[in-house]
């Protein structure tokens, strides 16, 4: 089976890219496994390259490893969707890398030999359709959609990462402080597939998820599962700064849903369809950690058993 590594050369701080290329060559020579390296050319090209490569295989089985962060994984997942002969993997050389947290430690996924000898697990995707960045889009999300406090943090963290000596989780934590000072939430109307209005007005945040984690390790949606066929919805009502300060530590470790008074401020649901309508212009939305701007109603649907995701063969020692 061919192993195709699609590497984002701008991932993280770039220090892992050169190492990864050499490690792939080493493992390929050692095991005799066929390994091929492709580099993305710009933001969004990972999807195009993955689709073109999948088409050229003409049904031959292969494994495509997205090497970067959750954004790179999103691109490759969109590129291979519909190709039943292609399995999806992830080598986490990006910053957040939240999706893999649902399966184990980062070290497991950094072992290239364990990756190419791993087994695949069928997982779901979230399909979303609507006007985004003033363009009608129809795409897929593998981990989580964040709107409000979470997406504002991701957008701010993206700016923080451009500063010297700021990267990864540190950028997210600095962004939390900045967004908390501004107390920036979101105005949304949220309806499930039955037309039930879950929320309408000012909210702190809304998360639509298949995975539990976002923002570099925040366990924001602990009732999400990658393979149960449904989307997990987590809506947090608006609150003052003092309450947010007490809420954030619990939100980070996933205990917020069981905290005292949680039933008054948190709406937790499972659904296969959801419509989210921003009640403000250019609503900031994070799709698998990538920032977009919503310009109207967006319909989300669950896509069960959409792709086969590779789980590395075994635990490895930290490198």
N, C-alpha and C positions, 0 to 999 in steps of 0.2 A: 504494500500500500504506500502511495506517495504521501509525504508529509510536506506541506507548504507552509512556510513561516512568513506571514505578512507583517513586516516590522514598520512601526511608525518611528522614523529617525528623530522626531522631535519629542518623543515620550520622556516624561520625567525631566531629569536634568541632563539626559543624554549619556550618562556614564555607563549605563547598562547595555546600550546598543552595540558597542564594539565587542564587549564581553560576550553577548548573546550570539553574534555572528560566528565568533571563534568556537564557542561551545557547541553550536549546531554542527559545525564541520567536524569537531572532535568526536561527537557522539555518532555522527553518520559514518565516519571512518571506523570507529570501534565496533559498531553493531552491524554495519553493512546495510542499514536502512536508507532508503532514498529520501533525501531531504533537499528542499529547494528554498531559497530565500528571495523574497520580493520586498521592496521598500515602497511605502506609500509616497506619493509625490506632493500631496497637499491635503488640507482638510477636506474630507468627503471622498477622496479618490480610493480609499480602502474598499469601499462598497463596490465601486466600478471595477477595480482590479480583481476583486474576489469573484464577481459575477463573470467577468471575461475568462478568468482561469477555469472556473467551474464549467463553463460552456465548452471550452476546448477539451476538457477531459471526456466529454461525450459519454457520460455514464460510468466511467471508471471510478472505483472507490478511492477516496483520498481524505486526508485530514488537513484542515486549514486552521492554523494557529494564529490568532490575533495577538500580536506582540506590541503592547502599549498599555493604555489605560482603558477605562470602561468605554470611552468614546471610540477607540479603535475596535473594541469588541463589538460595539453597536454597528459600526460600519460593515465589518466582515459578516456579522449575523444577517444583516439586510442583504448583503451580496449573495450569500449562499442559500437564503431561504427559498424553498421550492425544489432544491436539488437533493433528492433522497440519497444520493451516493456520497454526499459530503458530510463529514462530522466536523464540529466546531470545537476548537480548543482556545486556551488563553495562557499566554506567558506574561505575567504581570510586571512589566517594566515601567508602568506609568506611575501616577501619583496616588489616586484614590483606590483604584482596583477593588471596588466594593463587591462586585458580583461573586468573585471567587471565595469571599468570606463565608458564603453559604455552604461551602464544601470542605473547608479545612484551611490550614495555614498557608501563607504565601510561599513558604519554602517548598511545599509539595509541588507547586506549580512552576517553580524555577528549575526543577530537575528535568532536563530535556529527555534523558533516557526514560525516566518514569512517565513522561508525557506520551512519547511515541509508543510505549508499551501499555498505556492505560486502557481503560474500558469506557464506553460511552453510556450516558444516561439521557433518556428522552426528557426534554424540558419544554416549557411553554414560552410564548412570546406575548407581548401586548401590541396590538395593532392600533394605530391612531390615524384619524382622518380629520382634516380641517384646514383652515387658513392659518398658516404659520409663516412668519416673515413676509406677509402679503402674498404668499403663494399657496395654492391648494396642494397639500401633501398627503400621501398615503404611505406610511412607513411602519417599522416595527421597533419596539423597545424590548431589551432583554432583562433589564434589572428594575429600574424605577423611574417614574416621572414625578418630579417635585415642582410644586408651585407655591409661592409665598416665601416664608422665612427661609426654607431650605434652598430654594432656587436663587433667592437673593444672595445667600451665602456663597453658593457656587459661582455666581457671577462676580461677586466681590473677590473670592479666592483666586479666580482667574487673573484678576488684576494684581493681586498680592504676589502671585508666583513670578511676576515679571520683575519684582524687586530683588536686589542682591541678597543672598543667604536665606531666602524664604522659599520653602518648597513643601509639597506633600501636606501632611496633617497640620504642620505649623501654619501654613497658609489658610487652612480652613478655620483654625482656632482664632487667628487674627481677624478673619472675616466675620466670625461669630460676634466678636467684640464690636466691630464696626456696625454691623446690622442691628445688633441689640441697642446700640446708642441711638440709631435712627428709628428703632421699633417699626420696621417696615414689614407689613403683612401683605394681604391681597384681598381684592373684592371678587367673589366668585358666586356663580349659581351652579350647584351640582345636583344632577338627577341620575338615578339608576335606571336600569333597563325597563322597569315597570312604570316609569314616570314619577316615582316618589322623589320629592325634593329633599335631599339630605342636608343641604345648606344653601343659604341665599343671603349674601352680604359680606361684611368684613370678617376675615378669618386670619389666624396666624399662619396656617399652612395647610396644604393638601398634598398627600402622597398617594400615588397609584402604583402598586408594586407587585412584582413577582419574587424579588429578593428582599431580604430583611434590612440590608445595610445601605447607607448613603453617606456622603460627606466625609469620606476617609475613615469610616468605622463607626458612625452613629447607627445604632440598632433601632432605627425609627419605626419600622413596621415589623414587629416580632411575630405577627400572625400571618406573614407572607410565606408562601412555599413555591418553589420553582416549578413544581410538577403536579399541582392539584387541580389544574384546569380553570381556576378562578383568579381574578385580580383582587388583591387585598387593598382596601381603601382605608386611609388613616387621615381624618380631618380634625384639626385642632382649632378650636374657637379662639377668638381674640382675647387677649389678657394683658394686664399691665406689666411693666418691666420687672417689678418685684416678683410677680408670679413666674415670669419667664425665667428669671435667674434660678428659682427653685426647680423649675421644670427641666431645664437643659441637661443637668447631670443625669437625671432619670431618662431623658430622651436619648442620651448617648449610650447608656447600657441596656436600654429596652424595658426598663421597669416602669416607665411613665404610664403604661396602660393599666397597671395595678395600683397606682398611687392613690392616696386619699383624694376624693373629689374628682377622679378621672372621668367618671361617667357623666359629669356635668360639662366637661370641656372637650372630651375626645369622642369622635364618632368613628367606630370601627365596623367595617362591613366587608363582606365577600360578594362579588358579583361577576357576571360575565359581560356586562355592558354598562357603560357610564358616559354621560354627556356633561362636559365641563364648559361653562360659558364665562369667560372673563368679563367683568363689569367695569373694566378700565382699558384704556388704549395700550397696545404693545405690552401685554402682560408677560413678565419674565417667566419662562418655563425651562426646566432642566430635563432633558431626555438623556438618560444614562450619563449624566454629568456634562452634557453639551448644552449650551445656552441657545435658546430660540425665543421668538416673540410671538405670542398668540394674538390673533386679530379677530377672533370670533369663536363660535362654538366648536369644540373638538370632541369627536366621538371615539371612545376607547372600547375595544372589544378584546376578550381573551382568545388567544390562538393556542389551544391545547396541543401538546405533543408536536411542537413545530420544528424543533431541531434536536440533534443528538449532541450533547455536550460531553467533552472528554474529561474523565476523572483520572489523574495520574495513578500509576500502578501502586505506589506505596509511599509511606512517610519517609522523608529523608532528613539527614542532619542539616542544620542551618549552615549556609555557605557564606 
